[in-house]
């Protein structure tokens, strides 16, 4: 059996995310279809990085569209979220409500922050399972063919019923204090970029600085890494054994598509990077949620 150990690739590969506003033609159509299928308002950095490789991205989307629109996949995302939130609860982050009240945050503002957190709490799990699936197949692994019994299409809405403007605080728009927090996020997590989640929450700069400051000490602990590993292992088990695969996406086809765009080692490094970082990201978002309860 192919094993996917949890480790940050060294050196960290260069990534080239294709921003939504730059996508055109087929890839723009894929972006629209993917956001609709996942019921999310943003393209994750992971899938924008995959889109840099057009043949690979086409083959991947054609294979995963019937997966991510299935009732089985939606159910696996929900169960994975429950596991991650249980891991976050064991880490027991300190609350922030008193801090925000003292700073002058109105209840409506805190509610808006919680709505934004809920958007990511829902949307990150499909991206985590996709990243796990991609690495598994590029490493030569396989999904379980009998999981196709769960491939009945999902009907209705599974996304949260919230209306929160999706505004990202890019580093070039941010004040020096927020840019310093971004640099600390990158240094602490060992990443060359700041994920969308953090840039969206930094729309409330003083909140985000306090929220990150509250979870930062947890990130270096063995308990935090153990929690990330459990999320990693659970996601891998779901992709191997329970996520449906009605289109028969397999290692041979995905690797062949990847080789039309770049050396396989390059593609593997990108896949390993995102499959490493996403368990920590979902855990951090769950911690942000706990801080405001």
N, C-alpha and C positions, 0 to 999 in steps of 0.2 A: 504494500500500500504506500502511495506517495505521502510523505509527511511534509507538512508545511509548518516548520518551526517559526515561532514569533521572534523576529529580529529585524532591526533597522538596517537596511542595506548600506554597505560601506564600500566605496564612497556613495553619498547620496546622489542619485542620478539627476541630471538636468531634466526638468519637465517643461512642456510647452503647451499650457492649456489654451485652447481656442475659445476666446471669450465669446459670449452669446452675441454681442453686437458686431463681431467680426465674421460670424458664421454666415454662409450663404449656400444657396443651392441645396444639394442633398443633405449636407450636414445641418443646415438650418432646419430643414424639414424633420430630420431625426431628433434634433433638440426639442422641437415643439411636440413631437409625438412622445418623446421620453418624459417630458414634464407632465404631459396629460396622463400618460400611463401610470406614473408614480404618484400623481396627484400632489405635486410639489411646485412651488413658485420659482425655483432656481435650479440651474444645472450645477451639480457638484463639481468641485475642482477635479475629482477623480475621473469623471466621464468627459470633462473638457480636455483633460490630458490625453485620454484615449483617442479623442477626436482629432488630435494632431496627426494620427496615423489613419488615413481615410479608408484603406481597404480593410484594415483591422476593425475599425469602428463600424463599417457597414456590415461586416460579417457578424460582429458581436450583437449589434442592435437587431438584426434579422433573427438571430437565435434567441435573444432574451426578451423580445417584445411579448411573445406568448407566455413566457415565464412570469414576467412581472405583472401581467394583467390577469393572472390566475388567482383563484380563491386560495389555493394552497400557498402561494407565495405571500399573499397578504397575511394569512394566518401565521406563517413562519416569522414574518417581521414583527407581528404583535407579540409572539412568544419570546423572541429575542430581546425585544424592548423590555419586557417584564423581567427577564434575567438581568439585563444590564442595570435596570433601576434598583433591583434588589442588591446588586453588588455596590452601587453607589450609596445606598442606605447604610450598608455596613461600614462605610468610610466615615459617615456621620459628620458632614461639613457643618460648620457653625452657621446660624441663621444671619440674614442681612436685613430683615425687616426693620429692626430698631435703628440700624445705621441709616437706612434710606429715609425713614420717618424723620430722623433728626436732621438730615440733609435737606428736607423740604419736599421730598417726593410725594406727590398726591396719590391716593389709591388708584385713580385712573391710570397714572403713569406706570405704577407697578403692575397693574393688570395688563397694560400693553407689553411690558417686558415679558410677562409670563406667557402672553399669546405668542410672542416671537419665539420664546423657548419651546413652546408646544409645537410650532411649525417644524423646528429642527428635531424635536423629540420624535415626531412622526416620520420625517423625511430621511433621516440619516440611516435608518435601518435597511431600506432598499439599496442604498449606495454601499453599505457595508457588505451585504450579501452579494452584490454584483462584483465588488472588488475581490471578495473571497473566491467566487466562482472563476473570475478571470485568472487569478494566480493559480488556482487548482488546475485549470485546463492547460495553461501555458507551462506548468511544471510537468505535464503529462498525466495528470490524474483524471478521474472520471466521476460523473454524477451517476446516481442510481437510476437505471432505466425504468424500474417499476414505480418510481415516484410520479410517473405520468398520470397515474390514476387521480391525482389531485389537481389536474390541469383544467378543470372546469373554469370558465372565465368568471372573474369577480364582477358583480353588478352593483352599482350604487357608489356611494362615497365612503372612503375610509379615512380621508384627510380630516384634520380638525376644522371645525366650523368657526373659524376666527377670521377677522378682517383687520389685519395689521399691515400697514405699508411696509414694503420690503425695500429698505434703504440701507445701503452698505457704506460704512465709513472707511473709505480708502485711505491708505497711509498719506497720500499726497494732499488729502483734504483735512487731515487730522491735525489737531494742535500737538505741540511737542510732548505733552504729558501722555496722550494716547499713543503717539508714535513710540514713546519709551516703553509703554506696556506691550505694544506689538513686538518690539525687539526682545522683551523679556519672554513673551510667549514662545517666540521662535527659539530662543536660546534654551529655555527650559525643556521644550518638547523635542529639540534637536531637528527642527524643520526649517527649510529655506523660505517658507511662505506662511501667511496667516490665513487659516481657513475661513470660509464664508460665514460660519456661525459667529466667530469672534468679531468680524467686521460688521455684522448686522447688530450685534448686541452693543458694540461701541458707539452706536447712534446715541446711546445714553452714556456719555464718557465717564462720569463719576461713578455711575453704577458699575460699568464694566471693570473699571480699575479696582473697585472694592470686591467684585465677584471673583476676578482672577486672583487678586491678593488672598482671597479666602481659600481657594483650592490649590494654589501654587505649592504650599508646604506638603500637601498630600501626594503630589505627583512623584516626589522622590522616594516615597516609602515602599517597602516590600509589599505591603497590603494593597497599594494601588496597582503595582505591576502584576500581582496575583489576580486582581480583579480584571485587568486588561487581558490577561492570559485566559481567564475563564470565558470572557466574551469572545475572544479569538477562537477558542476551542469549540464553543457552542455554535458560532457561525459556520465553522468548517463542517461540523457534524450535520448541520441542517442542509448545507449545500451538497454534501456527499450522499445523504441518505433520504432527505425529505423534500427538498425543493423540486417541484415538477420540471420536466424538460421536454415539453411536447414536440419541439422542433428538432430534437436530437443533437443539440450543440455538443461538440466533442473536441478533444484535445487536438486531433489531427487537423481538423478544419480551421480551428482558431489559430493554431501555430502557423499553418500555411498562409493564412491571411496576414498574420503579423509579419512574416518574412517578406511579403511584398512591399512593406514600408520601411523596415529597419532590421538590423541584426537581432536575433532572438534574445541575446544577452541584454540588449538595450530595453526591449519590451519587458523582459522578466524583471529587470531592476525597477522599472516604473510600477509594475504590478506589485512587487514586493513592498515598495514604499507605501502605497496606499493601503494595502492589506495590513500593514503594520500600524499605520497611524489611526485608522478609523475606529478600532476598539477603544483607544484612548479618547477620541473625540466624542463618541457616544457616551462614554462614562463621564466626561467633563460636562456635557450638556445636562445629563441627569443630576450631577452635583449642583449645577446652577439652578436647576428646578428646585432641589431640596432647600437651597439657601433661602428661597422666597416663600416656602410653605409656612 
